[in-house]
C-alpha cells in the first residue's frame, strides 16, 4: 500500500538530503557519486525486489523541534558492497570482484 500525499515535497527533501550524502560519500570514498533520481514512497511493506538482497539503512528526519519521522534507504547488495569496499580502500578490481557476490 503506497500513500502519495505530499510526495513532491517529500521527493524534494529526499533529493536534497540524498544529494548531499552522495557528494560527501564521494569525497570520503575518493570516487565521484551523484544522485540520479530520488523516489519517495510511503509503504507499509518493504519494497525490495523479489528474490533480491538489499541492505537497509534506517533514517530519521526531524525539522527543528518538530516530530521525528523514520524511513529507510534501500541499497541493492552490489552497490552496498561497492560502498563498503571503497570505505575499506580496496582497489577497483577487488571491489568489482566482490560485486559479483549474490549472497551475504
Secondary structure, DSSP 8 states (H G I E B T S, - for coil): -EE-TTHHHHHHHHHHHHHHHHHHHHHHHTS----------EESS----TT--EEEEEEEEE-TTS-EEEEEEEEEHHHHHHHHHHHTT--HHHHHHHTT----
